[in-house]
């Protein structure tokens, strides 16, 4: 069993997360696939478009009939028909002929270009002057030019956005295989923790962790399963763990994992049949007393009881892990946009610990951002509320100087 104080780095912790298998797949309707990750490649079942289409409003023509056309000497063509939207033309364009066509209309046989209506002038009842020369394929989307039959269109692991969903819909794909959403059992522990509807007595605190961690789980595409608060009892904690492992894919415990004389969570987790403790202590601040265990391919996270520490650890490890289980890359790290900012105040840090500092972002005069560290005592949840992001201070430096460019991960 790994000993606490034999701490590991964030890279080592992430490597141990990567040993867990990804979740199985399920088929869902296209309309239910938004923000889900594909579990298998999607191959185009047909060409898109199925036939050449116009990209502009104008006239379908033979390009060779427009050679030499200009404002001074336009080409005169006979308008023989009009293409109807949503219908396949049943006529042929021959030499000297043209047909009206809307954007998206299918080209009639014989036509190989479309002249924009702005460069035409109707003449009489059935004629049109063309005032620009065209090359073949001008203003035409060719058959299969967007996607060809058998072509891979969306790869496994890709997160489905409205754009991928639109392309799949255009190809007639009604359902897709996606990674199953991870189920996370969230268990808060400690005699001092009470439900949020209760008024805490001296020495008690409301259970902030269960609600904030559940919100992060949902943000990562997971399903949060809430459990009653577990007091400091080995038997009751063991029963809650057994129940959580039976209902969920991951168990996230908060509280009880520390350097105290009696680490109840570590004791109970390590005593479960088939459990391997992978880590008990990570070289980060806040969040050093973090536990990770493997129960037959199911992960057990022991988050610190301190609400700020629990949130940071969940952001840095738990949430990327949930995304990984759904086909994402663990190396992407925490959720949130990355951006560069100028540090407004120096940050001091201890060598040997990777520090996660909350910062508030402000627009800078040069169009960039300025990052202001949010200082406060370690127990202050309000520091997370005032923060827009997190700056990571590497473990081998003593801090970051004012004026340095830092990367901020939005939270």
N, C-alpha and C positions, 0 to 999 in steps of 0.2 A: 504493500500500500504506500502511495506517495505521502511523504511527511510534509506537514505545513512548515513553512520557512525554507523548505527546499523549493523556492519559487521558480516558475518557468516564465519565459518571455511570451509576449503576445503572439509572435510567430509560431512558437512551439505549441501554444494553446490552440491556435488555428489549425496547425497540422494535425493535432489530435482530433479536432472536430471533423476533419476530412475523412477519417476512417469510417464514419457512419454511412450506411447506405442511403441513397436517395429514396424518396417515397415512391410507392406504386402509382400507376396512372389510372385515370378514369376518363370516360368520354362525356363531354358536355356539349350542349347546343352552342352554336356560334355566338348567339346573343348572351350566353352566360360565360363566355371565355375571356372577357375583358380582364386584363392584368393578370391572367394566368400564364404559366410557362408551358410551352409545348413539350410533350413527352416523346414525340416522334416527328420525323421530318414530314412535311406536306409537299406532295408532288402535284403539279398541275394536271388535271384530268382532261383538259382541252386547251386549245389556243385562246389567247385573249389579245385582241378581239378575234372573233371567229371568222371575220371577213374585214377587208380594208374599210376604214371609216374616215370621214372628214373631221378635221380638227377645227374647222372654221365654218361660218356661214358664207355661202358663195355659189359657185358653179363648178360642177364636175366636168372636166374636159380631158382631151388628149393633149399632153404637154407639147407635142410637136406642132399642134395647130396654133400655139401662141408664140412660136419663135419669131423674134423681130418686132413683137407688139410694143407700142409705146403710146404716150398721150397724143402725139402728133399723128401716128399711123396705127390705130388700134386694129386688132384682129376681130373680124366680124363672124360670129358663129350663130347657128340656128338653135334656139332653145326647144328641144323636142319633148321634154317631160320634166316632172318635179319629183324628187325623191321624198317619200313619206317617212317620217320618223317612226322607227320601230318596225318597218317593213323592208323586205328584201326587194330591190328593184327587179322588175321583170322585163326590162328593156336593155338595149345595147347602144352605147355611144359610138357613133361612126365618125369618119373624117368630116370636119366642119360642123360638128354638133356639140351641144352642151346640155346640162340638166341642172336645174336649181337643186341645192342640197343644203340641209341644215347641219349645224355642228353635231357630230355624232352619227350622222346619217351614213348608211352603207353605200360605198361607191358602186355605181352600175358597171356592168361588164363593158370593157372597152376604154373606160376612163382611167387615167393614171395620175391625175393631179387635180387640185381644187384651187381656183382663183378666188381670193377674198372679194366679198361683195363691194368693198371700198374701191377696188380697182376695175370695176365694171360699170357699164352704162347701158340700160335697156334701150333697145331700138325697135320701134314699131310694136307689133303684138307678139312676135316670136323671134326676135333677134336680141343679141347682146354684144356690146363692144368690150373687148378685153384689152386693158391698157398696160399690162405687165407681162413679160415673158416668163414662163414657168419651166422648171426642170421636172422630170418625172419624180413622183413621190412627194412633191411639194404639198404641204398641208394635209398629208395623208398619214394615218396610223395604219401600218401594214398588218395583215393577218399574222397573228402570233408575235407581233413586234413587242408588245408589253410582256407577255409570258407565252412560252411555247409548251405544247403537250409534253409531259414527262420531265419538265424542268422543275428543280427544287425551288419552291417559292418562299417557304419559311422553315428555318432549321430548328432542330430540337434544342430546347433550352431558351428559345426566344420568348420574351415577354410580349404578349399580344396587346398591341395598342389599337386604337380605332383604325389606323392605316392598314395594319395587317388584316384586321377583321374585314375591312372593306374589300381588300384584294381577294380574300377567301370567298366572300359573298359573291363577288363578280365571277368567280370560277364555279359557283354552284355548290360549294362545300358547306354543308349544313351543320356538321358537328366535327369536333377535333378531340384528340387525346391530349390531356394536360396532366401535369403532376397533381396528385391529390393535395388538398390543403392540410397542413400539419395541425394536429390537435394537441394543444398544450394545456396540461393540468397545472393550474397556478395555486400554490399552497403557501400561505403565510404561517409562520410559526412564532411562538413566544408567549409566555404568560402575560407579558405586558401589552400585547396587541389586542385591540378590540374592534368590533365592526364599526363602520363609519356612522351608523345611526345612533350609536351609544355615546354618552358623555363620558370622556375618560376620567378616571379617578386618579389621584396622585400616583405617579409612577407608570401610568398607562399612556398609550398613544393609539390613535386611530390607524386602521390598516390602509395606508396610502399605496403600498406596493402592489397589492392585488389588482387595484383598479388601473394604476399607471402601466404596469407590465401587460395587463390584458389589452390595453389600448395599443401598445406597441406591437403586440402579437397580431392584432387585427390589421394594423398598418402594414405588416409584412405578409399579409395574405393568410394568416393562420386563424384557427378557431380556438378561442380561449374558453377553458372549462374551469369555472370557479369552484373552490372547495371552502368548507368552513375553516376558520382559524384553528390551528392545532396547538394546544398548550405544550409546555416543556415536559412531555411524557414520551418515553421511548416506545411504549406500546401503541399509543395513539398516533405517533408519527409513523411507525411501521405500518399501521392499518391504513393511514392516509396515502402513504407511498404505494402500497399494494393496490389500492383503489385507483390512484392516479395512473399507474402503469397499465392497469386493465382497461382504462377508458381512453387513454391518450397515446400519442407517439413520443412526446417529450414531457418530462416533469420539471417544472421550475419552482424550486423552493426558495423562500427568502427568510433570512434570519438563522441564527444558530451556528453559522460557519465562521469561526473566528479563532483567535489565539488564546481563548480562555482555557481554564483548567479542565473544563468538560465540554467538548464539542459534540453536542447531541446529534446534530444532523450528520456529521461525518461518521459517528459511531453507528447510527442506524443504517445509513446508506451503505457503508462498507460491510455491514452484516447481512445484507440481502443476498440470497442465493444467486450465483452467477454474475455478481457485480465485480467490475474492475474499476478502481478509482484511478482516473487518468491524470488528475491535477487537483491539488489543494493548496492554492497559493499562486498568484500571478503577479509579476513585477510591474504593477500599475498603481496609480493613485488617481482617484479613489477606486476601490474595488479589489484590493489585494487579497482578502479572504474569500476567494471564489473557488467553488468546487465543481468538478466535472467527473461524472462516472458513466460507465457503459454497462447497461443491463441487457445483455443479449441483443445488441444492436439498437437499443433504445437509450437516448441520452437523458441523464439526470443532471440538471444545473442546480448548484447551490449558490444563490445570489446573496450578497450581504443584506443584513436587515436594515441597514441605514438606507433610507429612501433615495438619496442622491446617488450613493454608490450603486445601489441596485439598478437604477435607471441607466447609469453610465455603462455598467457591465452588460446590461441587456442591449443597449445601443451597439456596443463594440463587439459582442460575441453572440448573444442569443438571436438577435434579429438577422444578422448575416447568415447564421446557421439555418434559420427557418427558410430563408431565400435559397440557400444551397440545397436543402432537402427538396425544394420545388424546381430544381434544375439550374439555379443560378451559380455564379462563380464566387466562392468564398473570398477571393482576393478583392472583390469589390468593396468589402468592408461595410461599415454602417450605412443605413439608409440616409439619403440626403444629398443635395447638390454640393459639389466641391467648388470653391472659389478662392481666389487670392485676395489678401487684404494686408494693409500696413498695420503693424502692431502699434497701438498708441502708448502703451506703458510696458516697461520691461516685466517679464515673467521670470520668477526665480523657481528653481526646481532642484530636487535631490538627485544626484547621480545614482544610477542603479534602478530607478523607477521611471517608467513611461507615464507621463502625467497628462491627464485630460482636463484642459482648462476651459471653462465656459466663457464665451465672449459675446458681446453685443456688437452688431454690425451697424455702421453708419455710412451713408454715402459720402465719398470724398470729393474734394473740389476738382480733381483730375478725372472724374468719372468712374473711379474705382471704389474700393471700400476701405474703411478704417475699422479695425477690430479692437474693441475696448474690453479688457478682461473684466469679468463680473466677480468681484471679490466678496467674500462672506464666509461666515463660520461653516464648518463642514455639514452641520445638520440643517442648513437652510434650504428648503425646497424652493423658496422664492428665487434663488439664484438660477435655477433651471428655467423658471418662468421668464426671468428677465433676459435670458440668453437666447441668441439666435443660432448659435453654433458652438462647435468644439474645436479647439486647437490642440494638437498633440505635441508635447515636448518630448523629444527622443530621450531614451533612458541614459545615454552616455554624455549628456550635456547638463550644465548647471542652470540653464535657462535660455530665454530668447530675449535679445535686446530690443528696446524701443526703436521703431523705425524699420525693423526687419520685415520682409515679406513672408507671410505665413499662409498655410492652407487651412481654410475653415470648412468643416463639414456641417452643413445646416442641420438643425434638429427641429 
